[in-house]
Amino acid sequence: MTYDELFQLKGLEKAKLLAGKSILGREISGAHVVEIVEAQDWVKRGELIFVSGVAFRDVKRDLTEAICELSKKQVAGVVLEVGPYIKEVTDDIIELANELNLPLLSLPYEIHVSEIISQIYYDKYSKEETNKSVEKFMTELLYEDEKKALERIELFKYNAEKKHIAVYVSVEAEDNSSQTKSVEKVNENGESKNENSSINSKNDDISEQLLRAVRMSFVRQNQLLYLKEEDGVAAVIELEAGDKVHKLMRQKRKEIEENLRYSRKNVSVSMGIGKVFIGADSIKKSVTEARKANKVIKTDGGTGNLRYYDEIGIYRIFFNLSDDKVLRNLLTEALGAIMQYDDENGSDMVHTLEVFLEQGCNIAAATDALYVHRNTVKYRIKRIEEIMNIDLKDVTVQFNLRLAFKIMHYLG
């Protein structure tokens, strides 16, 4: 549930938003009542917390402490029930909430909080069932029986006459939580075995957080189909007549990243974007295009970026090859000799060659980029030409080598 939806609930028409206006995109995952300061230990991230102050000994002191502690728990917001116990919300409390980026609301004490909480959880569980249905549908459409899935697409209020676009969103975290590693464990019989470490669960966590961030960012779209996959989230959205696609996609990528940073501080979000289409039978194709565009971002070594399928150039040829053997042969023909030289001599000529090409075959620019002496670069380039029996001044040679490096990064 978002705050927009929250304010539509019965009983909240008298609520006032006092602080935290800049982060109302924060998702509300549940609700909880806190009447004693110690109860904060039971609170979960994303919950909306209701406080009446009935058990506070010193209202100002206890309320200040509660707001500080609840902010650390990353709750979705705090609703203060103004009445016999919390008689007013003072400016210093509002200022504190703003400093902590914590949404703070006031609500008359006579409003039945239990009814509001019931509505929040009803909405939560209804959405969970909807989400399961959407993900099951998308799995069937993309990977199982596309024709069968399309027969029931109208159940998801899909308007086949409107323009749609697919995006594929992935995330890179500085804590390398997306990686897995093997650790040795000893069972009760004293036998050792390798198991995936808790990094796997971290990966699952960030995938769920990314899915929520995507849904939050596209919440105002008329319709949204989505699927959490192993390395990202695929989504299909409906476009409005006046939407400027490039501007909208830049805005949404930024929003997803900001939403994700509520729970993950050091992350970068990348977004691949398929072609705009009309009709339902192009959904799978557009999702595939978006996934490919996202892969190109990673292939080029980028993060925190977006790429359109229409703009991936020669990579479209790579994707359309049914067998990577052709690409591997091209790579070996172009770079095999220098790669073998590096393996046998423990050198880094391949990297030097790539940087030299990236810098327009300019010795001075390559010297700066490699942080080595100019004569070192000149020697390496001359040696590379000898080993590979090529002339790096030849533009055809340069083209073939640049293509080979693209193939190398594409193949990983």
N, C-alpha and C positions, 0 to 999 in steps of 0.2 A: 504494500500500500504506500502511496505517496502522500505528501501533505495536501495536494490538490484534492485527492480522494477523501482524505481524512476530514477536511472541512465540509464535506457533503453529508457527513454522518449526522443523524438525529441527536440533538443535544449539544453539538459543537458549533451551532450557529451563533452562540453567545461567547465563544472563545475569542481571545485577543492574542495576536502574535506580538510578543514584546521584544524578542531578541533572536538573532540567528537567521535573519531574512535571506542572507546570501547563500545558505546551504539547504534550501528547502527541497532540493532534489534527493536528499537522504531518504532511503527506503525505511519504512516502518515494518519490522518483521514480527512484532508482537506488542504486548502491553503488560504492565506490572504496576502494582501499588506499593509504594514505599512509605511507611509511617514511622520507622525508626532508622537512625543513621546506620546501624549495624546491618540492616536489611540490604544494603547496597551490594553485599557479597553475593546475593542471589540473582542479581540483575545480569542480563545477557546483552551483548552488543546488538544494537538495532532495535531495542525495545523502546516504547514510549512510556515514560514513567509519570505516574500520577502521585502528587504529594499534597496532603491536606494539613500536615503539621500537627495532627492530633496528639502525637507522642513526643513532640519536641519540648525540651525543657527551656531552652533559650532559643526562640524562633529565629532571630537574626543570625546567631552563631551557628546553630544546627543547619539552617537552610544554606548558609554559605558553604559549610563543610559538605553538605549533601550535593550541592551543584558541582563543586570541585571534584568530588569522588565519582559522581555519575558521568562527568565529562571524560574522566580517565577510562571508564568502561565503554566509551564510544556508543552511548545510547542515542536513539534517534531524536530524543527531545525530552523536555520536562514540562509537565502541566501542573501549575500551582492552583489548588482549589482555594479561592479567596473567600473567606468567611469568618467564622468564630475563632479560628486558630491563626491562620495567616491572614491578617486583617488587610494588608496591602503589600504590593510588591514595590519595594523602594528602588530608587534610581541606581544605587550601588549594586544591587542584585542584578538588575538588568545590564549594567555595565560589565559586571563580571561574566555573565553569560555571553555577551558579545565578544569579550576578550577570549573566551574559551571556544568560540564558534559553536555554541550549543543553542539550538532552538529552544526558546522559553515561551510558554503560553500561560495565560491566566484563564480561569474558568470559575463561574459562580459556584459556591459550595453546594447549593441545593440541587445541582444537576446530578443525576444518578450515573456515577462513573462506571458502575458494573455493567450498565447497558451499553455504554460506549465500548468498553473492553470486549464485550460479547460480539459487537458488530465488527470490531477489528479482527478478531480471531475467525469469525465466519468468513470475512473477506479473504483472510489469509488462506484458509483451507480450501475455499472455492478456487482461488488462484492456483494453489498447488495442484488441484485436480486438472484445471485447465492447462497448466504447464506440462503435466504428464501427457495429456492428450496431444498437445502440439508437438512435443518431442517425439512421441510415438509415430505421429503422422509424418514428420520430417524424416525420421529414420526409414520408414517404409518408402517414402517418395525418392529419397536419394540412394538408398542401398538395397532395397528389396523389390517391391512391385510398384513401379511408378504409376502404371496405368490404373491399378486398383486404388492407389492412394488418391489420385486425381478425381476419382468418382465421388469422393466424399469431401472434396475441398470446400464446398459451399458451407459445410458445418462450421468452418472457421471464418465465416463472413468475408471470404476472399472475393473481391470485385474484379472479375476478369477483364473488364473494360477499362480499368485504370492502369496507369503506368506503374511499374514496380522496378525495384533494383535490389540486387543481392550484395551483401557485404560479408567479408570473413575477417574476424577480429582476433588478434593474438596479442599476447603480453610477454614482455621480457622483464624479469625482476633482477635487481642487482644482487640479491642474496642467493641467486642461482637455484631458487626453489623449484624450477621446472626440470632440473636434472635429477636423475636417480643414481644411486650407487649401491653396491652390495656390501653387506656387513656380515661378519661371522657371528653366529649365535650357537650356544651349547644347550641341547635339550636336557630333559631330566635324566636321560640315560647316559649323559656325558658325551653324546655324539655331536660333532660340530656340523653346521650347515650354513649356507649362504642364503640370506633373505634380503629383500628390498628393505631399505631403512625407512625411517619416518618421513624421508623426503618425498616418498610417493604420496603420503597423506597431505603433505604441504602442497603438492601439485594439484591434488583433488580440491583442496581448499581454494587455491587461487583460480581454478577453473570455475568453481561455483560462484566466486566473487566476480569474476569476469562476466559470467552469464547474467548475474543480477545487475551489474553495471550497464550491460547492453540493454536489458529490458527497461531500466530506469531512463536511459538516454533517449529511447525511442517510445516512451510511454505516451507521447502526444500524437504519434502516428495513428492513423485510422485502423491499421491492422499490422500485425507483426507475427511472422513465423520464425522460429529459431531452433537451433540444435547445438548442444554442447558436444564438441568433439575432442579428440585426444590432445590436439595442440591449439585449439581456439574455439570460437563460436561462430557458426554460420547463421545469418539472419536475412530475412526477406521483408522489405518494407514497402508500403504503398506511398507513392509520391503525389503531392498536390499539384494542381495545374500550374501554379506560379512558382513552384520550387526551382531554385537554381542549384542543380545537383552538386557542382564543385563546392559551392559555398556551404551547402547543407552537410556534405560529407566531412569537410574540415571542422565544422562546428561539432558534429556528432563524435568524431574521433577525439576531440578535445574534451567533450563532456564525459565520454566513457572513461578516459584517463583520469579526470578529476573525480568522478564517482568512485573509481577503483582506489584512488588514493585516500579515501576515508579509512580504508582498512589496510592498504599497502602503500607505504610512503615512497619507496624507490622503485617505481614501475614506469615502463614506456609501452604505450599501446600502438600497434600497427594495424592498418586496415586495408585490405584488398577489396576492390570494387568491380563488380561485373558490369555488363552492358544493361542499359535500361531496356525493359521489355514490356509487352502487353500480352495478356493471356496467362493461362496456368501451365501450359505444356513447356514453357521456357524456364521454369523455376530451377530445375535441376541444372540446366546448362549455365544459367547465370551464377548459381552458387559455385559451380566448378570453375567458372572464370574468376570469381572473386577469390577462391582458394588459391588459384594459380598466381594471381596478382600479389597476394599476400606472401607466397613463397618467394617471389622475385625480390621483395623487400629484404627478406632474410638472405637470399642468394647474393645480393649486392652488399651485404654486411650492414644493412641499415636497421634502425629501430625507431619507434616513435614517429612513423611516417605513414603516408597512404599512397596507394598506387592503383591506377585504373587498368583494367585488362587491355583496353584500347591502346595503352601507352607502354606495354611491356616489350614491344618490338620483336627482336629475333627470338626471344624466349618462347614466343608462340609456336615457332617451328620446333623447338625442343620438346614442348609439351605434346605436340601432335605426332611425334615419333613413337611408334608402338614398342620399339626396342631401343634401350639405351646403348646397345652394342655399337651402333653407328657413331654415337657421340664419343664413346670411349676410344674407338679407333681414331677418330679425328684428334682427340686429346693426345693420344700416344704419338701419332704422326707429327704433331706440332711441337709438343713439349717433352716427349719421351726421353730424348737424349740428355736434356739439361736436368730433368728430374732424376734420371739415373746417376748423373754426375754428382748431384747433391747427396743422394743416398750413399754413394761410395766414398765421398770425401767429407761428409759432414758439413758441407757448405750451404749457403742460402742464395744461390744464384737465381732460383726461380722467383723469389721475392724481389730481388733486385731488378729482374727483367720486368716484372709486373709494374713496379713503381715507375720504372723508366718509361714504360708505355703510357701509364696513367698521366705522367707529367709531359706528354706530348713529345717524347724522345728528346727532351731537353736536359743536358748534363747538369747544368746549374740547378734547375728545379729539382731534379732527382737527388742531387747532393743534399739539398736542404731537407727534402722529405725523408731521406735515409739517415741523416745525421752522421755522415761519414765525410772523409776528405774527397775533394774533387778528383784527385788522381786515382783514388780507390775505385770510384764509380767508373772512370774511364778505363781502368784496367779490367774491371769485371765485364763491362760491355764488350770490350775487345775479345775477352776470353769466351764469353757467351757466343759471339759470332763464330769463333773458331770451333767450339764444341758442336754447335748446331749447323755449322756450314751455311750461314745465312748472312744477308746484308740488312741491317736494321734501318738503313736509309730507304729501303724499298717499301713503298706504301702498301703493296700487296702482302708483303711479309708482315708488316705491322697489323694489317687487318686480320690475317689468319691467326696471329698470336693473340690479339685481343679477343677474337672469337673463342680461341682455345681456353683462355682464362675464364670467360663466361661459362663455358662448358664445365670447367673444373669446379667452379663454385656451385653451379647448378647440380652437379652430381654429388657434391659434398665430399 
